């Protein structure tokens, strides 16, 4: 099951052990075809809402509605129905709304960047992995000089001036003002992987909430509302979702041979989403469909799982300027350009395994994660409404 130095070299990785044996050619080939660690802009998946999609608007319309860096403005106001007390709200009417130049002035002192996998609450694969750069939202909130009765932050983006299309999200003010558990801050994001945030990714400015699923990271941000209301107003709440869930840890496959010959080794690769609970292992299990599956064990806790290899950090990171990690990226050492810990929380990691050959028959391959507290996927949160964590199964055939 071990990857070995040759397989690591195929992807530009550090060797896993000093004396590791060379990987089988089949596994090296599978690793060579893995996706880059950081997702190229054109490879990000898109699940945006809107008719038409805001990023598909003509350039002239984008300029008119503030979806360009030259015309973007952000209002930060008090909720008229449940008001927070602000000394200096930022409004279009008074000419005090924050523009992009003003955001860049804040960035000169407060800019942060961090790696994060962007993923949807109800989808079992990431939308993309990137380094997100922006100004902490709290720095803009402090500009309004809030005084009292501030419990929650509501925010939304541009959606065709149609209240029925508006996509909203919210956070408790405590999360915006403070970063618990060594989390990065909630940011007003303007760059992805060292490049200006394009319209399809939510530019010119979007929210990015590090530990959260994508519905918290609203695109095309136009308004922040500070409220004394005690509960959320998230659009996703109306869809019977857990709006306070943070990223789960889970594994899925990338490449699995669907048909092999008897006795032929099977190279398998995949990724793991590393949630707030961290990641200690990725495991695989292949079962003959002719064998009766155990009853009373829906999560296959008694199955003979085998450890796969979590691949080391790449030497070349993919979709970054010069292939290098930008300076002062949270989670990375500036001197070496390497992660301070691996796997990194709130990110993805690749894994690989070479499964032994099998007799002819029909089989099912499964993979799972073990988090840093020893919880095997899908535990400790097996419910879909708080984020995908179902154990993936892939069918394969062994025949002559």
C-alpha positions as CSV (number, residue, x, y, z in Angstrom):
1,X,0.0,0.0,0.0
2,X,3.0,2.4,0.4
3,X,3.5,4.9,-2.3
4,X,7.3,5.0,-2.3
5,X,9.9,7.6,-3.4
6,X,9.4,7.0,-7.2
7,X,5.7,7.6,-7.0
8,X,6.3,10.7,-5.0
9,X,8.8,12.0,-7.5
10,X,6.2,11.5,-10.3
11,X,4.1,14.2,-8.7
12,X,6.9,16.4,-7.5
13,X,6.4,15.3,-3.9
14,X,8.8,14.9,-1.1
15,X,9.7,11.2,-0.5
16,X,7.5,9.7,2.2
17,X,10.4,7.8,3.9
18,X,14.1,7.8,3.4
19,X,14.2,4.1,2.6
20,X,10.9,3.7,0.8
21,X,10.8,1.2,-2.0
22,X,10.1,2.4,-5.6
23,X,6.4,2.5,-6.3
24,X,4.8,0.2,-8.8
25,X,4.6,1.7,-12.3
26,X,0.8,1.5,-12.2
27,X,0.6,3.7,-9.2
28,X,3.2,6.2,-10.4
29,X,1.1,6.6,-13.6
30,X,-2.0,7.2,-11.6
31,X,-0.3,9.8,-9.4
32,X,1.1,11.6,-12.5
33,X,-2.5,12.4,-13.6
34,X,-3.7,13.9,-10.3
35,X,-5.1,17.4,-10.4
36,X,-2.9,20.3,-9.2
37,X,-3.1,21.0,-5.5
38,X,-4.4,24.5,-6.1
39,X,-7.1,24.7,-8.6
40,X,-6.6,26.7,-11.8
41,X,-9.2,29.4,-12.2
42,X,-10.9,27.7,-15.2
43,X,-11.2,24.4,-13.3
44,X,-13.2,25.7,-10.4
45,X,-16.7,24.3,-10.3
46,X,-19.6,26.8,-10.2
47,X,-22.9,26.4,-8.4
48,X,-23.9,30.0,-8.6
49,X,-27.6,31.1,-8.5
50,X,-29.3,33.7,-10.6
51,X,-31.2,34.3,-13.8
52,X,-29.1,35.5,-15.5
53,X,-26.0,34.5,-13.5
54,X,-24.5,37.8,-12.3
55,X,-21.0,36.8,-13.7
56,X,-22.6,36.3,-17.1
57,X,-23.8,39.9,-17.4
58,X,-22.4,42.1,-20.2
59,X,-19.4,44.3,-19.1
60,X,-21.4,47.5,-19.4
61,X,-24.1,46.1,-17.0
62,X,-21.4,44.9,-14.6
63,X,-20.0,48.4,-14.5
64,X,-23.4,49.9,-13.9
65,X,-24.3,47.7,-11.0
66,X,-20.9,47.8,-9.3
67,X,-19.5,44.4,-10.3
68,X,-16.1,45.8,-11.4
69,X,-13.2,47.0,-9.3
70,X,-13.7,50.6,-10.7
71,X,-17.4,50.8,-9.7
72,X,-17.7,48.5,-6.7
73,X,-19.1,50.0,-3.5
74,X,-20.0,48.4,-0.2
75,X,-22.6,49.7,2.2
76,X,-22.4,48.8,5.9
77,X,-25.5,49.9,7.6
78,X,-27.7,49.3,10.7
79,X,-30.7,47.0,10.4
80,X,-33.8,49.3,10.3
81,X,-36.0,46.7,12.0
82,X,-33.6,45.6,14.7
83,X,-31.0,48.4,14.8
84,X,-27.5,48.3,16.0
85,X,-26.2,51.7,17.1
86,X,-23.6,53.0,14.7
87,X,-21.8,56.3,14.7
88,X,-20.7,56.3,11.1
89,X,-22.6,53.9,8.8
90,X,-21.2,53.5,5.3
91,X,-23.9,54.5,2.8
92,X,-24.2,55.2,-0.9
93,X,-26.6,58.1,-0.1
94,X,-24.1,59.9,2.1
95,X,-21.1,59.1,-0.2
96,X,-19.4,57.1,2.5
97,X,-19.8,53.6,1.1
98,X,-16.5,51.8,0.9
99,X,-15.0,51.6,-2.7
100,X,-12.3,49.4,-4.0
101,X,-9.5,52.0,-3.5
102,X,-10.6,52.3,0.1
103,X,-10.5,48.5,0.5
104,X,-7.0,48.5,-0.9
105,X,-5.9,51.1,1.6
106,X,-7.1,48.9,4.3
107,X,-5.2,46.0,2.7
108,X,-1.9,47.8,2.9
109,X,-2.0,47.2,6.7
110,X,-4.5,44.4,7.2
111,X,-4.4,42.0,4.2
112,X,-4.4,38.3,5.0
113,X,-4.2,35.2,2.9
114,X,-4.9,31.6,3.7
115,X,-5.5,28.2,2.0
116,X,-9.1,27.0,1.9
117,X,-11.1,24.4,0.0
118,X,-14.3,25.8,-1.3
119,X,-17.0,23.2,-1.0
120,X,-20.8,23.0,-1.1
121,X,-22.9,21.8,1.9
122,X,-24.8,19.3,-0.3
123,X,-22.2,18.2,-2.8
124,X,-19.6,15.4,-2.2
125,X,-16.7,17.0,-4.1
126,X,-14.8,20.3,-3.7
127,X,-15.6,23.2,-6.0
128,X,-11.9,24.2,-5.9
129,X,-8.9,24.7,-3.7
130,X,-7.2,28.1,-3.4
131,X,-5.3,30.7,-1.5
132,X,-7.8,33.5,-0.7
133,X,-6.7,37.0,0.0
134,X,-8.6,39.9,1.6
135,X,-9.2,42.3,4.4
136,X,-10.8,41.0,7.6
137,X,-14.4,42.0,7.7
138,X,-14.0,43.3,11.2
139,X,-11.7,46.1,10.0
140,X,-14.6,47.5,7.8
141,X,-17.1,47.0,10.6
142,X,-15.0,49.1,13.0
143,X,-15.1,51.9,10.4
144,X,-18.8,52.3,11.3
145,X,-17.9,52.9,15.0
146,X,-20.5,50.5,16.4
147,X,-21.6,51.3,20.0
148,X,-24.2,48.8,21.2
149,X,-27.0,46.3,20.3
150,X,-24.9,44.5,17.7
151,X,-25.4,40.7,17.8
152,X,-25.3,39.5,14.2
153,X,-23.9,40.4,10.8
154,X,-26.2,40.0,7.7
155,X,-24.7,40.2,4.2
156,X,-25.7,39.7,0.6
157,X,-24.5,40.2,-2.9
158,X,-25.9,41.5,-6.2
159,X,-28.6,39.3,-7.7
160,X,-30.2,41.2,-10.6
161,X,-32.0,43.7,-8.4
162,X,-34.5,41.0,-7.7
163,X,-35.5,40.4,-4.1
164,X,-36.7,36.9,-5.0
165,X,-33.2,36.0,-6.2
166,X,-31.2,37.6,-3.3
167,X,-28.9,35.1,-1.7
168,X,-28.2,36.0,2.0
169,X,-26.0,34.7,4.7
170,X,-25.0,35.7,8.3
171,X,-22.6,35.3,11.1
172,X,-22.6,36.1,14.8
173,X,-20.7,39.2,15.5
174,X,-18.4,37.3,17.8
175,X,-17.1,35.2,14.9
176,X,-16.4,38.3,12.8
177,X,-14.6,40.2,15.6
178,X,-12.6,37.2,16.9
179,X,-10.9,34.2,15.4
180,X,-11.4,31.2,17.7
181,X,-9.3,27.9,17.6
182,X,-6.5,29.6,15.5
183,X,-8.9,30.0,12.6
184,X,-8.1,32.7,9.9
185,X,-10.4,35.7,9.9
186,X,-13.6,36.1,7.9
187,X,-12.5,38.3,5.0
188,X,-13.6,40.6,2.2
189,X,-11.8,38.7,-0.5
190,X,-10.4,40.3,-3.6
191,X,-7.8,37.8,-4.8
192,X,-7.6,34.1,-5.5
193,X,-4.3,32.3,-6.0
194,X,-2.5,35.6,-6.3
195,X,-4.8,37.0,-9.1
196,X,-7.7,39.5,-8.9
197,X,-11.0,37.7,-8.1
198,X,-12.8,37.3,-11.4
199,X,-16.6,37.7,-11.7
200,X,-17.3,34.0,-11.9
201,X,-15.6,33.4,-8.6
202,X,-17.6,36.3,-7.0
203,X,-15.4,39.3,-7.8
204,X,-14.7,42.0,-7.5
205,X,-15.3,41.3,-3.8
206,X,-16.8,38.4,-1.9
207,X,-17.0,37.1,1.6
208,X,-14.8,34.1,2.5
209,X,-15.5,32.3,5.8
210,X,-12.6,29.9,6.4
211,X,-14.2,27.1,8.3
212,X,-17.6,27.2,6.6
213,X,-19.2,25.7,3.5
214,X,-19.6,27.9,0.4
215,X,-23.1,29.3,1.2
216,X,-21.5,31.4,3.9
217,X,-19.0,32.9,1.5
218,X,-21.4,35.1,-0.4
219,X,-20.3,36.3,-3.9
220,X,-20.6,39.8,-5.5
221,X,-20.8,41.4,-2.1
222,X,-22.8,44.7,-2.0
223,X,-24.2,45.2,1.5
224,X,-23.5,44.3,5.1
225,X,-26.2,44.9,7.7
226,X,-25.4,45.1,11.4
227,X,-28.3,43.9,13.5
228,X,-29.5,43.3,17.0
229,X,-31.6,40.4,15.8
230,X,-30.7,37.2,17.6
231,X,-31.2,34.7,14.8
232,X,-29.8,34.1,11.3
233,X,-31.4,35.1,8.0
234,X,-29.5,32.7,5.7
235,X,-31.1,31.7,2.4
236,X,-29.9,28.1,3.1
237,X,-32.0,27.9,6.2
238,X,-35.1,27.9,4.0
239,X,-33.7,24.7,2.4
240,X,-33.7,22.7,5.6
241,X,-30.0,23.0,6.0
242,X,-27.8,23.3,9.1
243,X,-26.5,26.8,8.6
244,X,-24.0,26.7,11.5
245,X,-22.1,23.6,10.3
246,X,-18.3,23.8,9.7
247,X,-16.3,21.7,7.2
248,X,-16.4,17.9,7.8
249,X,-13.5,15.6,7.2
250,X,-14.2,13.0,4.4
251,X,-12.5,11.1,1.6
252,X,-13.5,10.4,-2.0
253,X,-11.8,8.7,-5.0
254,X,-10.3,10.4,-8.1
255,X,-9.2,7.4,-10.2
256,X,-10.3,3.8,-9.8
257,X,-9.9,1.2,-12.5
258,X,-13.4,0.0,-13.3
259,X,-12.2,-3.3,-15.0
260,X,-9.0,-5.2,-14.4
261,X,-7.7,-8.7,-15.0
262,X,-7.5,-11.4,-12.3
263,X,-4.4,-10.9,-10.1
264,X,-3.7,-7.5,-11.6
265,X,-2.8,-4.8,-9.0
266,X,-5.2,-1.9,-8.9
267,X,-3.9,1.7,-8.4
268,X,-6.3,4.0,-6.7
269,X,-6.1,7.7,-6.0
270,X,-8.3,10.2,-4.2
271,X,-8.6,13.3,-2.1
272,X,-9.7,14.1,1.4
273,X,-11.3,17.2,2.6
274,X,-9.7,18.1,5.9
275,X,-12.3,19.7,8.1
276,X,-12.1,21.4,11.4
277,X,-11.5,18.0,13.0
278,X,-8.3,17.4,11.1
279,X,-7.1,14.2,9.4
280,X,-5.0,11.3,10.7
281,X,-5.7,8.6,8.2
282,X,-7.3,7.7,4.9
283,X,-8.4,4.1,4.6
284,X,-9.7,1.8,1.8
285,X,-11.6,-1.4,1.8
286,X,-12.6,-3.6,-1.2
287,X,-15.3,-6.2,-0.8
288,X,-16.6,-9.0,-3.1
289,X,-20.2,-8.4,-3.9
290,X,-20.7,-12.2,-3.6
291,X,-20.0,-11.8,0.2
292,X,-23.0,-10.9,2.3
293,X,-22.5,-7.5,3.8
294,X,-22.7,-7.2,7.6
295,X,-26.0,-6.1,9.1
296,X,-26.4,-3.7,11.9
297,X,-23.2,-1.9,10.9
298,X,-24.3,0.9,8.5
299,X,-20.9,2.7,8.7
300,X,-18.9,-0.5,8.2
301,X,-16.9,0.0,11.4
302,X,-16.0,-3.7,11.6
303,X,-14.8,-4.0,8.0
304,X,-11.1,-4.8,7.4
305,X,-10.1,-1.3,6.4
306,X,-6.5,-0.8,5.2
307,X,-4.5,2.5,5.5
308,X,-3.8,4.3,2.2
309,X,-0.9,6.7,1.8
310,X,-1.5,10.4,2.4
311,X,0.7,12.2,-0.1
312,X,3.2,14.7,1.0
313,X,3.1,18.4,0.1
314,X,4.0,19.1,-3.5
315,X,7.1,20.9,-4.6
316,X,5.1,22.7,-7.2
317,X,1.7,24.0,-6.0
318,X,0.0,24.5,-9.3
319,X,-2.1,27.6,-10.1
320,X,0.0,30.2,-8.3
321,X,2.3,33.0,-9.7
322,X,5.7,31.4,-10.3
323,X,4.3,28.2,-8.6
324,X,5.3,29.7,-5.2
325,X,3.3,30.3,-2.0
326,X,2.8,34.1,-1.5
327,X,4.7,35.5,1.4
328,X,2.8,35.8,4.7
329,X,0.3,33.1,3.8
330,X,-1.3,31.7,7.0
331,X,-0.3,28.1,7.6
332,X,3.0,28.3,5.7
333,X,6.6,29.0,6.7
334,X,7.9,32.0,4.8
335,X,11.5,30.7,4.9
336,X,10.8,27.3,3.3
337,X,7.5,28.0,1.6
338,X,6.2,24.7,3.1
339,X,3.1,24.1,5.3
340,X,3.7,24.3,9.0
341,X,1.5,21.2,9.5
342,X,0.3,18.6,7.1
343,X,-2.4,17.8,6.2
344,X,-3.7,21.4,6.6
345,X,-7.1,22.0,8.2
346,X,-9.8,23.4,6.0
347,X,-7.9,22.3,2.9
348,X,-7.6,19.1,0.7
349,X,-5.0,16.4,0.5
350,X,-4.3,13.7,-2.0
351,X,-4.0,10.0,-1.2
352,X,-3.0,6.9,-3.1
353,X,-3.1,3.1,-2.7
354,X,-2.0,0.1,-4.8
355,X,-4.6,-2.7,-4.1
356,X,-3.5,-6.3,-4.5
357,X,-4.9,-8.4,-7.4
358,X,-8.1,-10.3,-6.9
359,X,-9.9,-13.3,-8.4
360,X,-12.6,-12.7,-11.0
361,X,-15.8,-11.2,-9.7
362,X,-17.7,-8.1,-8.9
363,X,-16.4,-5.8,-6.1
364,X,-17.1,-2.6,-4.3
365,X,-14.3,-0.2,-3.2
366,X,-14.9,2.2,-0.3
367,X,-12.8,4.8,1.3
368,X,-13.0,6.8,4.5
369,X,-11.1,9.1,6.8
370,X,-10.1,9.0,10.4
371,X,-10.0,12.4,12.0
372,X,-7.5,13.6,14.6
373,X,-9.9,12.5,17.4
374,X,-10.2,9.0,16.1
375,X,-13.7,9.4,14.6
376,X,-14.2,7.3,11.5
377,X,-16.2,8.9,8.6
378,X,-19.1,9.6,8.5
379,X,-19.0,10.2,12.3
380,X,-19.2,12.3,14.4
381,X,-21.7,14.2,12.1
382,X,-23.3,11.7,9.7
383,X,-26.3,13.8,8.7
384,X,-26.3,15.2,5.2
385,X,-27.9,18.5,6.2
386,X,-24.8,19.5,8.1
387,X,-22.5,18.7,5.1
388,X,-21.6,15.7,3.0
389,X,-19.7,12.9,4.7
390,X,-21.2,9.7,3.3
391,X,-18.8,6.8,2.6
392,X,-18.3,6.7,-1.1
393,X,-18.6,3.4,-2.9
394,X,-17.2,2.5,-6.4
395,X,-18.0,-0.6,-8.3
396,X,-15.3,-2.5,-10.2
397,X,-15.1,-5.7,-12.2
398,X,-12.3,-8.3,-12.3
399,X,-12.5,-10.5,-15.3
400,X,-10.2,-12.2,-17.9
